[in-house]
Amino acid sequence: MNDSLKSKQDSVKCEVCMKEVPLSEAKSAEANEYVAHFCGLDCYAKWRHQAGTAEDAKKTSG
């Protein structure tokens, strides 16, 4: 397999900042029907906060 192709497959993008992260170093969280990857705990916390804010908006509007 081509080394550049292999390295693309072994990395993921952070859900928050879109930074390329090696899959072995990425933090992950299972969301509804997909897995989200994060470059670190700061981006994970931002994602959780954004998800909580969106959930709260749904509850108050409905």
PDB file of N, CA, C, O and CB in Angstrom:
ATOM      1  N   MET A   1       0.846  -1.184   0.000  1.00  0.00           N
ATOM      2  CA  MET A   1       0.000   0.000   0.000  1.00  0.00           C
ATOM      3  C   MET A   1       0.889   1.244   0.000  1.00  0.00           C
ATOM      4  O   MET A   1       1.943   1.262   0.636  1.00  0.00           O
ATOM      5  CB  MET A   1      -0.961   0.000   1.227  1.00  0.00           C
ATOM      6  N   ASN A   2       0.471   2.248  -0.694  1.00  0.00           N
ATOM      7  CA  ASN A   2       1.188   3.522  -0.763  1.00  0.00           C
ATOM      8  C   ASN A   2       1.265   4.137   0.630  1.00  0.00           C
ATOM      9  O   ASN A   2       0.259   4.181   1.339  1.00  0.00           O
ATOM     10  CB  ASN A   2       0.495   4.498  -1.756  1.00  0.00           C
ATOM     11  N   ASP A   3       2.455   4.617   1.036  1.00  0.00           N
ATOM     12  CA  ASP A   3       2.636   5.177   2.383  1.00  0.00           C
ATOM     13  C   ASP A   3       1.747   6.376   2.643  1.00  0.00           C
ATOM     14  O   ASP A   3       1.207   6.510   3.741  1.00  0.00           O
ATOM     15  CB  ASP A   3       4.076   5.572   2.590  1.00  0.00           C
ATOM     16  N   SER A   4       1.577   7.263   1.649  1.00  0.00           N
ATOM     17  CA  SER A   4       0.728   8.445   1.869  1.00  0.00           C
ATOM     18  C   SER A   4      -0.734   8.045   2.016  1.00  0.00           C
ATOM     19  O   SER A   4      -1.464   8.656   2.798  1.00  0.00           O
ATOM     20  CB  SER A   4       0.884   9.447   0.709  1.00  0.00           C
ATOM     21  N   LEU A   5      -1.173   7.030   1.278  1.00  0.00           N
ATOM     22  CA  LEU A   5      -2.550   6.545   1.408  1.00  0.00           C
ATOM     23  C   LEU A   5      -2.753   5.896   2.768  1.00  0.00           C
ATOM     24  O   LEU A   5      -3.787   6.094   3.407  1.00  0.00           O
ATOM     25  CB  LEU A   5      -2.887   5.543   0.283  1.00  0.00           C
ATOM     26  N   LYS A   6      -1.770   5.124   3.211  1.00  0.00           N
ATOM     27  CA  LYS A   6      -1.866   4.480   4.518  1.00  0.00           C
ATOM     28  C   LYS A   6      -1.931   5.516   5.634  1.00  0.00           C
ATOM     29  O   LYS A   6      -2.710   5.358   6.575  1.00  0.00           O
ATOM     30  CB  LYS A   6      -0.679   3.540   4.739  1.00  0.00           C
ATOM     31  N   SER A   7      -1.127   6.572   5.547  1.00  0.00           N
ATOM     32  CA  SER A   7      -1.137   7.589   6.600  1.00  0.00           C
ATOM     33  C   SER A   7      -2.466   8.333   6.631  1.00  0.00           C
ATOM     34  O   SER A   7      -2.909   8.729   7.709  1.00  0.00           O
ATOM     35  CB  SER A   7       0.014   8.581   6.397  1.00  0.00           C
ATOM     36  N   LYS A   8      -3.120   8.537   5.489  1.00  0.00           N
ATOM     37  CA  LYS A   8      -4.445   9.173   5.453  1.00  0.00           C
ATOM     38  C   LYS A   8      -5.469   8.286   6.159  1.00  0.00           C
ATOM     39  O   LYS A   8      -6.340   8.790   6.867  1.00  0.00           O
ATOM     40  CB  LYS A   8      -4.886   9.448   3.987  1.00  0.00           C
ATOM     41  N   GLN A   9      -5.369   6.970   5.970  1.00  0.00           N
ATOM     42  CA  GLN A   9      -6.309   6.048   6.584  1.00  0.00           C
ATOM     43  C   GLN A   9      -6.069   5.921   8.083  1.00  0.00           C
ATOM     44  O   GLN A   9      -6.989   5.580   8.826  1.00  0.00           O
ATOM     45  CB  GLN A   9      -6.213   4.685   5.924  1.00  0.00           C
ATOM     46  N   ASP A  10      -4.868   6.186   8.529  1.00  0.00           N
ATOM     47  CA  ASP A  10      -4.528   6.049   9.936  1.00  0.00           C
ATOM     48  C   ASP A  10      -4.727   7.342  10.710  1.00  0.00           C
ATOM     49  O   ASP A  10      -4.329   7.439  11.870  1.00  0.00           O
ATOM     50  CB  ASP A  10      -3.105   5.589  10.077  1.00  0.00           C
ATOM     51  N   SER A  11      -5.347   8.347  10.070  1.00  0.00           N
ATOM     52  CA  SER A  11      -5.606   9.599  10.769  1.00  0.00           C
ATOM     53  C   SER A  11      -7.070   9.985  10.605  1.00  0.00           C
ATOM     54  O   SER A  11      -7.742   9.561   9.665  1.00  0.00           O
ATOM     55  CB  SER A  11      -4.685  10.722  10.244  1.00  0.00           C
ATOM     56  N   VAL A  12      -7.542  10.788  11.529  1.00  0.00           N
ATOM     57  CA  VAL A  12      -8.923  11.273  11.511  1.00  0.00           C
ATOM     58  C   VAL A  12      -8.896  12.774  11.766  1.00  0.00           C
ATOM     59  O   VAL A  12      -7.886  13.317  12.214  1.00  0.00           O
ATOM     60  CB  VAL A  12      -9.808  10.531  12.579  1.00  0.00           C
ATOM     61  N   LYS A  13     -10.000  13.434  11.483  1.00  0.00           N
ATOM     62  CA  LYS A  13     -10.095  14.870  11.756  1.00  0.00           C
ATOM     63  C   LYS A  13     -10.874  15.086  13.035  1.00  0.00           C
ATOM     64  O   LYS A  13     -11.881  14.425  13.287  1.00  0.00           O
ATOM     65  CB  LYS A  13     -10.763  15.622  10.581  1.00  0.00           C
ATOM     66  N   CYS A  14     -10.395  16.016  13.837  1.00  0.00           N
ATOM     67  CA  CYS A  14     -11.086  16.407  15.059  1.00  0.00           C
ATOM     68  C   CYS A  14     -12.442  16.992  14.677  1.00  0.00           C
ATOM     69  O   CYS A  14     -12.524  17.791  13.744  1.00  0.00           O
ATOM     70  CB  CYS A  14     -10.241  17.433  15.885  1.00  0.00           C
ATOM     71  N   GLU A  15     -13.505  16.611  15.380  1.00  0.00           N
ATOM     72  CA  GLU A  15     -14.855  17.105  15.107  1.00  0.00           C
ATOM     73  C   GLU A  15     -14.996  18.601  15.339  1.00  0.00           C
ATOM     74  O   GLU A  15     -15.885  19.228  14.761  1.00  0.00           O
ATOM     75  CB  GLU A  15     -15.850  16.371  15.964  1.00  0.00           C
ATOM     76  N   VAL A  16     -14.146  19.187  16.165  1.00  0.00           N
ATOM     77  CA  VAL A  16     -14.275  20.601  16.524  1.00  0.00           C
ATOM     78  C   VAL A  16     -13.360  21.479  15.682  1.00  0.00           C
ATOM     79  O   VAL A  16     -13.832  22.403  15.020  1.00  0.00           O
ATOM     80  CB  VAL A  16     -13.967  20.803  18.003  1.00  0.00           C
ATOM     81  N   CYS A  17     -12.063  21.207  15.696  1.00  0.00           N
ATOM     82  CA  CYS A  17     -11.106  22.096  15.027  1.00  0.00           C
ATOM     83  C   CYS A  17     -10.646  21.578  13.668  1.00  0.00           C
ATOM     84  O   CYS A  17      -9.916  22.271  12.959  1.00  0.00           O
ATOM     85  CB  CYS A  17      -9.905  22.302  15.910  1.00  0.00           C
ATOM     86  N   MET A  18     -11.064  20.370  13.299  1.00  0.00           N
ATOM     87  CA  MET A  18     -10.741  19.744  12.015  1.00  0.00           C
ATOM     88  C   MET A  18      -9.248  19.447  11.826  1.00  0.00           C
ATOM     89  O   MET A  18      -8.798  19.230  10.701  1.00  0.00           O
ATOM     90  CB  MET A  18     -11.213  20.630  10.899  1.00  0.00           C
ATOM     91  N   LYS A  19      -8.494  19.436  12.907  1.00  0.00           N
ATOM     92  CA  LYS A  19      -7.066  19.117  12.870  1.00  0.00           C
ATOM     93  C   LYS A  19      -6.901  17.624  12.590  1.00  0.00           C
ATOM     94  O   LYS A  19      -7.625  16.805  13.157  1.00  0.00           O
ATOM     95  CB  LYS A  19      -6.364  19.515  14.211  1.00  0.00           C
ATOM     96  N   GLU A  20      -5.955  17.265  11.721  1.00  0.00           N
ATOM     97  CA  GLU A  20      -5.648  15.862  11.456  1.00  0.00           C
ATOM     98  C   GLU A  20      -4.949  15.269  12.676  1.00  0.00           C
ATOM     99  O   GLU A  20      -3.973  15.827  13.177  1.00  0.00           O
ATOM    100  CB  GLU A  20      -4.762  15.711  10.182  1.00  0.00           C
ATOM    101  N   VAL A  21      -5.455  14.145  13.143  1.00  0.00           N
ATOM    102  CA  VAL A  21      -4.922  13.505  14.340  1.00  0.00           C
ATOM    103  C   VAL A  21      -4.676  12.027  14.023  1.00  0.00           C
ATOM    104  O   VAL A  21      -5.533  11.384  13.417  1.00  0.00           O
ATOM    105  CB  VAL A  21      -5.902  13.671  15.558  1.00  0.00           C
ATOM    106  N   PRO A  22      -3.532  11.479  14.418  1.00  0.00           N
ATOM    107  CA  PRO A  22      -3.336  10.039  14.239  1.00  0.00           C
ATOM    108  C   PRO A  22      -4.435   9.277  14.991  1.00  0.00           C
ATOM    109  O   PRO A  22      -4.753   9.606  16.133  1.00  0.00           O
ATOM    110  CB  PRO A  22      -1.921   9.603  14.740  1.00  0.00           C
ATOM    111  N   LEU A  23      -4.999   8.279  14.355  1.00  0.00           N
ATOM    112  CA  LEU A  23      -6.083   7.517  14.966  1.00  0.00           C
ATOM    113  C   LEU A  23      -5.686   6.957  16.320  1.00  0.00           C
ATOM    114  O   LEU A  23      -6.511   6.872  17.230  1.00  0.00           O
ATOM    115  CB  LEU A  23      -6.512   6.390  14.050  1.00  0.00           C
ATOM    116  N   SER A  24      -4.424   6.575  16.454  1.00  0.00           N
ATOM    117  CA  SER A  24      -3.954   6.013  17.722  1.00  0.00           C
ATOM    118  C   SER A  24      -3.928   7.044  18.847  1.00  0.00           C
ATOM    119  O   SER A  24      -3.941   6.668  20.019  1.00  0.00           O
ATOM    120  CB  SER A  24      -2.572   5.424  17.544  1.00  0.00           C
ATOM    121  N   GLU A  25      -3.891   8.341  18.515  1.00  0.00           N
ATOM    122  CA  GLU A  25      -3.837   9.410  19.513  1.00  0.00           C
ATOM    123  C   GLU A  25      -5.190  10.077  19.747  1.00  0.00           C
ATOM    124  O   GLU A  25      -5.355  10.808  20.724  1.00  0.00           O
ATOM    125  CB  GLU A  25      -2.833  10.451  19.090  1.00  0.00           C
ATOM    126  N   ALA A  26      -6.149   9.839  18.875  1.00  0.00           N
ATOM    127  CA  ALA A  26      -7.436  10.538  18.936  1.00  0.00           C
ATOM    128  C   ALA A  26      -8.284  10.053  20.106  1.00  0.00           C
ATOM    129  O   ALA A  26      -8.303   8.866  20.432  1.00  0.00           O
ATOM    130  CB  ALA A  26      -8.203  10.349  17.629  1.00  0.00           C
ATOM    131  N   LYS A  27      -8.974  10.987  20.720  1.00  0.00           N
ATOM    132  CA  LYS A  27      -9.975  10.661  21.727  1.00  0.00           C
ATOM    133  C   LYS A  27     -11.279  10.461  20.963  1.00  0.00           C
ATOM    134  O   LYS A  27     -11.488  11.111  19.939  1.00  0.00           O
ATOM    135  CB  LYS A  27     -10.101  11.794  22.844  1.00  0.00           C
ATOM    136  N   SER A  28     -12.154   9.590  21.428  1.00  0.00           N
ATOM    137  CA  SER A  28     -13.402   9.390  20.698  1.00  0.00           C
ATOM    138  C   SER A  28     -14.580   9.289  21.650  1.00  0.00           C
ATOM    139  O   SER A  28     -14.437   8.941  22.823  1.00  0.00           O
ATOM    140  CB  SER A  28     -13.321   8.138  19.833  1.00  0.00           C
ATOM    141  N   ALA A  29     -15.744   9.604  21.108  1.00  0.00           N
ATOM    142  CA  ALA A  29     -16.993   9.500  21.852  1.00  0.00           C
ATOM    143  C   ALA A  29     -18.050   8.984  20.896  1.00  0.00           C
ATOM    144  O   ALA A  29     -18.129   9.425  19.749  1.00  0.00           O
ATOM    145  CB  ALA A  29     -17.413  10.876  22.480  1.00  0.00           C
ATOM    146  N   GLU A  30     -18.857   8.055  21.364  1.00  0.00           N
ATOM    147  CA  GLU A  30     -19.934   7.555  20.526  1.00  0.00           C
ATOM    148  C   GLU A  30     -21.113   8.490  20.639  1.00  0.00           C
ATOM    149  O   GLU A  30     -21.603   8.764  21.735  1.00  0.00           O
ATOM    150  CB  GLU A  30     -20.332   6.118  20.920  1.00  0.00           C
ATOM    151  N   ALA A  31     -21.564   8.976  19.506  1.00  0.00           N
ATOM    152  CA  ALA A  31     -22.746   9.826  19.455  1.00  0.00           C
ATOM    153  C   ALA A  31     -23.853   9.012  18.782  1.00  0.00           C
ATOM    154  O   ALA A  31     -23.683   7.820  18.530  1.00  0.00           O
ATOM    155  CB  ALA A  31     -22.461  11.179  18.682  1.00  0.00           C
ATOM    156  N   ASN A  32     -24.959   9.644  18.500  1.00  0.00           N
ATOM    157  CA  ASN A  32     -26.058   8.937  17.842  1.00  0.00           C
ATOM    158  C   ASN A  32     -25.629   8.448  16.466  1.00  0.00           C
ATOM    159  O   ASN A  32     -25.471   9.246  15.542  1.00  0.00           O
ATOM    160  CB  ASN A  32     -27.293   9.846  17.723  1.00  0.00           C
ATOM    161  N   GLU A  33     -25.441   7.150  16.329  1.00  0.00           N
ATOM    162  CA  GLU A  33     -25.160   6.467  15.075  1.00  0.00           C
ATOM    163  C   GLU A  33     -23.805   6.786  14.439  1.00  0.00           C
ATOM    164  O   GLU A  33     -23.599   6.458  13.270  1.00  0.00           O
ATOM    165  CB  GLU A  33     -26.220   6.793  14.114  1.00  0.00           C
ATOM    166  N   TYR A  34     -22.900   7.395  15.145  1.00  0.00           N
ATOM    167  CA  TYR A  34     -21.558   7.619  14.605  1.00  0.00           C
ATOM    168  C   TYR A  34     -20.562   7.795  15.746  1.00  0.00           C
ATOM    169  O   TYR A  34     -20.945   7.958  16.904  1.00  0.00           O
ATOM    170  CB  TYR A  34     -21.539   8.856  13.674  1.00  0.00           C
ATOM    171  N   VAL A  35     -19.296   7.758  15.402  1.00  0.00           N
ATOM    172  CA  VAL A  35     -18.233   7.980  16.380  1.00  0.00           C
ATOM    173  C   VAL A  35     -17.556   9.301  16.038  1.00  0.00           C
ATOM    174  O   VAL A  35     -17.165   9.521  14.891  1.00  0.00           O
ATOM    175  CB  VAL A  35     -17.199   6.795  16.390  1.00  0.00           C
ATOM    176  N   ALA A  36     -17.420  10.167  17.011  1.00  0.00           N
ATOM    177  CA  ALA A  36     -16.754  11.452  16.822  1.00  0.00           C
ATOM    178  C   ALA A  36     -15.338  11.354  17.386  1.00  0.00           C
ATOM    179  O   ALA A  36     -15.127  10.751  18.438  1.00  0.00           O
ATOM    180  CB  ALA A  36     -17.552  12.610  17.509  1.00  0.00           C
ATOM    181  N   HIS A  37     -14.378  11.942  16.692  1.00  0.00           N
ATOM    182  CA  HIS A  37     -12.984  11.934  17.136  1.00  0.00           C
ATOM    183  C   HIS A  37     -12.544  13.346  17.490  1.00  0.00           C
ATOM    184  O   HIS A  37     -12.999  14.320  16.890  1.00  0.00           O
ATOM    185  CB  HIS A  37     -12.062  11.339  16.048  1.00  0.00           C
ATOM    186  N   PHE A  38     -11.657  13.445  18.468  1.00  0.00           N
ATOM    187  CA  PHE A  38     -11.192  14.737  18.966  1.00  0.00           C
ATOM    188  C   PHE A  38      -9.687  14.708  19.144  1.00  0.00           C
ATOM    189  O   PHE A  38      -9.101  13.670  19.451  1.00  0.00           O
ATOM    190  CB  PHE A  38     -11.884  15.098  20.296  1.00  0.00           C
ATOM    191  N   CYS A  39      -9.061  15.882  18.942  1.00  0.00           N
ATOM    192  CA  CYS A  39      -7.604  15.957  19.085  1.00  0.00           C
ATOM    193  C   CYS A  39      -7.202  15.981  20.556  1.00  0.00           C
ATOM    194  O   CYS A  39      -6.061  15.656  20.884  1.00  0.00           O
ATOM    195  CB  CYS A  39      -7.056  17.202  18.368  1.00  0.00           C
ATOM    196  N   GLY A  40      -8.098  16.352  21.430  1.00  0.00           N
ATOM    197  CA  GLY A  40      -7.791  16.399  22.857  1.00  0.00           C
ATOM    198  C   GLY A  40      -9.027  16.680  23.686  1.00  0.00           C
ATOM    199  O   GLY A  40     -10.131  16.816  23.159  1.00  0.00           O
ATOM    200  N   LEU A  41      -8.828  16.764  24.974  1.00  0.00           N
ATOM    201  CA  LEU A  41      -9.951  16.953  25.891  1.00  0.00           C
ATOM    202  C   LEU A  41     -10.594  18.331  25.767  1.00  0.00           C
ATOM    203  O   LEU A  41     -11.788  18.475  26.028  1.00  0.00           O
ATOM    204  CB  LEU A  41      -9.492  16.740  27.308  1.00  0.00           C
ATOM    205  N   ASP A  42      -9.823  19.345  25.373  1.00  0.00           N
ATOM    206  CA  ASP A  42     -10.405  20.683  25.195  1.00  0.00           C
ATOM    207  C   ASP A  42     -11.456  20.673  24.091  1.00  0.00           C
ATOM    208  O   ASP A  42     -12.551  21.205  24.274  1.00  0.00           O
ATOM    209  CB  ASP A  42      -9.305  21.713  24.868  1.00  0.00           C
ATOM    210  N   CYS A  43     -11.135  20.078  22.956  1.00  0.00           N
ATOM    211  CA  CYS A  43     -12.100  20.010  21.859  1.00  0.00           C
ATOM    212  C   CYS A  43     -13.283  19.115  22.238  1.00  0.00           C
ATOM    213  O   CYS A  43     -14.421  19.405  21.868  1.00  0.00           O
ATOM    214  CB  CYS A  43     -11.422  19.486  20.573  1.00  0.00           C
ATOM    215  N   TYR A  44     -13.026  18.051  22.959  1.00  0.00           N
ATOM    216  CA  TYR A  44     -14.123  17.191  23.409  1.00  0.00           C
ATOM    217  C   TYR A  44     -15.079  17.974  24.309  1.00  0.00           C
ATOM    218  O   TYR A  44     -16.296  17.848  24.175  1.00  0.00           O
ATOM    219  CB  TYR A  44     -13.573  15.954  24.157  1.00  0.00           C
ATOM    220  N   ALA A  45     -14.542  18.772  25.216  1.00  0.00           N
ATOM    221  CA  ALA A  45     -15.379  19.573  26.115  1.00  0.00           C
ATOM    222  C   ALA A  45     -16.198  20.597  25.326  1.00  0.00           C
ATOM    223  O   ALA A  45     -17.371  20.814  25.628  1.00  0.00           O
ATOM    224  CB  ALA A  45     -14.508  20.289  27.170  1.00  0.00           C
ATOM    225  N   LYS A  46     -15.588  21.224  24.321  1.00  0.00           N
ATOM    226  CA  LYS A  46     -16.325  22.175  23.478  1.00  0.00           C
ATOM    227  C   LYS A  46     -17.469  21.472  22.758  1.00  0.00           C
ATOM    228  O   LYS A  46     -18.580  21.998  22.687  1.00  0.00           O
ATOM    229  CB  LYS A  46     -15.380  22.844  22.453  1.00  0.00           C
ATOM    230  N   TRP A  47     -17.197  20.283  22.224  1.00  0.00           N
ATOM    231  CA  TRP A  47     -18.217  19.515  21.514  1.00  0.00           C
ATOM    232  C   TRP A  47     -19.365  19.147  22.446  1.00  0.00           C
ATOM    233  O   TRP A  47     -20.533  19.272  22.079  1.00  0.00           O
ATOM    234  CB  TRP A  47     -17.607  18.249  20.900  1.00  0.00           C
ATOM    235  N   ARG A  48     -19.035  18.697  23.643  1.00  0.00           N
ATOM    236  CA  ARG A  48     -20.075  18.344  24.627  1.00  0.00           C
ATOM    237  C   ARG A  48     -20.912  19.562  24.977  1.00  0.00           C
ATOM    238  O   ARG A  48     -22.135  19.465  25.083  1.00  0.00           O
ATOM    239  CB  ARG A  48     -19.442  17.751  25.907  1.00  0.00           C
ATOM    240  N   HIS A  49     -20.267  20.709  25.159  1.00  0.00           N
ATOM    241  CA  HIS A  49     -20.977  21.941  25.488  1.00  0.00           C
ATOM    242  C   HIS A  49     -21.913  22.337  24.340  1.00  0.00           C
ATOM    243  O   HIS A  49     -23.064  22.706  24.575  1.00  0.00           O
ATOM    244  CB  HIS A  49     -19.975  23.083  25.788  1.00  0.00           C
ATOM    245  N   GLN A  50     -21.419  22.260  23.104  1.00  0.00           N
ATOM    246  CA  GLN A  50     -22.244  22.595  21.943  1.00  0.00           C
ATOM    247  C   GLN A  50     -23.418  21.630  21.817  1.00  0.00           C
ATOM    248  O   GLN A  50     -24.532  22.047  21.501  1.00  0.00           O
ATOM    249  CB  GLN A  50     -21.401  22.575  20.658  1.00  0.00           C
ATOM    250  N   ALA A  51     -23.179  20.360  22.058  1.00  0.00           N
ATOM    251  CA  ALA A  51     -24.253  19.366  21.976  1.00  0.00           C
ATOM    252  C   ALA A  51     -25.286  19.616  23.065  1.00  0.00           C
ATOM    253  O   ALA A  51     -26.485  19.479  22.822  1.00  0.00           O
ATOM    254  CB  ALA A  51     -23.685  17.936  22.096  1.00  0.00           C
ATOM    255  N   GLY A  52     -24.840  19.978  24.256  1.00  0.00           N
ATOM    256  CA  GLY A  52     -25.757  20.281  25.352  1.00  0.00           C
ATOM    257  C   GLY A  52     -26.574  21.515  25.069  1.00  0.00           C
ATOM    258  O   GLY A  52     -27.762  21.554  25.391  1.00  0.00           O
ATOM    259  N   THR A  53     -25.969  22.528  24.474  1.00  0.00           N
ATOM    260  CA  THR A  53     -26.674  23.757  24.126  1.00  0.00           C
ATOM    261  C   THR A  53     -27.737  23.475  23.068  1.00  0.00           C
ATOM    262  O   THR A  53     -28.844  24.008  23.148  1.00  0.00           O
ATOM    263  CB  THR A  53     -25.686  24.825  23.624  1.00  0.00           C
ATOM    264  N   ALA A  54     -27.415  22.652  22.088  1.00  0.00           N
ATOM    265  CA  ALA A  54     -28.381  22.300  21.046  1.00  0.00           C
ATOM    266  C   ALA A  54     -29.545  21.505  21.637  1.00  0.00           C
ATOM    267  O   ALA A  54     -30.696  21.728  21.263  1.00  0.00           O
ATOM    268  CB  ALA A  54     -27.697  21.490  19.925  1.00  0.00           C
ATOM    269  N   GLU A  55     -29.260  20.585  22.551  1.00  0.00           N
ATOM    270  CA  GLU A  55     -30.311  19.799  23.210  1.00  0.00           C
ATOM    271  C   GLU A  55     -31.220  20.701  24.022  1.00  0.00           C
ATOM    272  O   GLU A  55     -32.441  20.548  23.979  1.00  0.00           O
ATOM    273  CB  GLU A  55     -29.698  18.717  24.114  1.00  0.00           C
ATOM    274  N   ASP A  56     -30.643  21.645  24.766  1.00  0.00           N
ATOM    275  CA  ASP A  56     -31.436  22.574  25.573  1.00  0.00           C
ATOM    276  C   ASP A  56     -32.353  23.411  24.692  1.00  0.00           C
ATOM    277  O   ASP A  56     -33.499  23.667  25.061  1.00  0.00           O
ATOM    278  CB  ASP A  56     -30.521  23.487  26.400  1.00  0.00           C
ATOM    279  N   ALA A  57     -31.864  23.842  23.533  1.00  0.00           N
ATOM    280  CA  ALA A  57     -32.673  24.652  22.613  1.00  0.00           C
ATOM    281  C   ALA A  57     -33.854  23.845  22.085  1.00  0.00           C
ATOM    282  O   ALA A  57     -34.952  24.381  21.931  1.00  0.00           O
ATOM    283  CB  ALA A  57     -31.812  25.165  21.438  1.00  0.00           C
ATOM    284  N   LYS A  58     -33.640  22.565  21.807  1.00  0.00           N
ATOM    285  CA  LYS A  58     -34.728  21.704  21.332  1.00  0.00           C
ATOM    286  C   LYS A  58     -35.798  21.556  22.405  1.00  0.00           C
ATOM    287  O   LYS A  58     -36.991  21.594  22.103  1.00  0.00           O
ATOM    288  CB  LYS A  58     -34.188  20.318  20.925  1.00  0.00           C
ATOM    289  N   LYS A  59     -35.380  21.388  23.651  1.00  0.00           N
ATOM    290  CA  LYS A  59     -36.331  21.196  24.751  1.00  0.00           C
ATOM    291  C   LYS A  59     -37.175  22.444  24.990  1.00  0.00           C
ATOM    292  O   LYS A  59     -38.373  22.334  25.249  1.00  0.00           O
ATOM    293  CB  LYS A  59     -35.589  20.820  26.034  1.00  0.00           C
ATOM    294  N   THR A  60     -36.575  23.621  24.907  1.00  0.00           N
ATOM    295  CA  THR A  60     -37.306  24.854  25.197  1.00  0.00           C
ATOM    296  C   THR A  60     -38.178  25.305  24.032  1.00  0.00           C
ATOM    297  O   THR A  60     -39.163  26.012  24.243  1.00  0.00           O
ATOM    298  CB  THR A  60     -36.338  25.955  25.557  1.00  0.00           C
ATOM    299  N   SER A  61     -37.835  24.909  22.802  1.00  0.00           N
ATOM    300  CA  SER A  61     -38.637  25.339  21.656  1.00  0.00           C
ATOM    301  C   SER A  61     -39.816  24.409  21.398  1.00  0.00           C
ATOM    302  O   SER A  61     -40.755  24.790  20.699  1.00  0.00           O
ATOM    303  CB  SER A  61     -37.770  25.419  20.414  1.00  0.00           C
ATOM    304  N   GLY A  62     -39.788  23.218  21.940  1.00  0.00           N
ATOM    305  CA  GLY A  62     -40.827  22.236  21.630  1.00  0.00           C
ATOM    306  C   GLY A  62     -41.773  22.089  22.705  1.00  0.00           C
ATOM    307  O   GLY A  62     -42.711  21.298  22.599  1.00  0.00           O
TER     308      GLY A  62
END
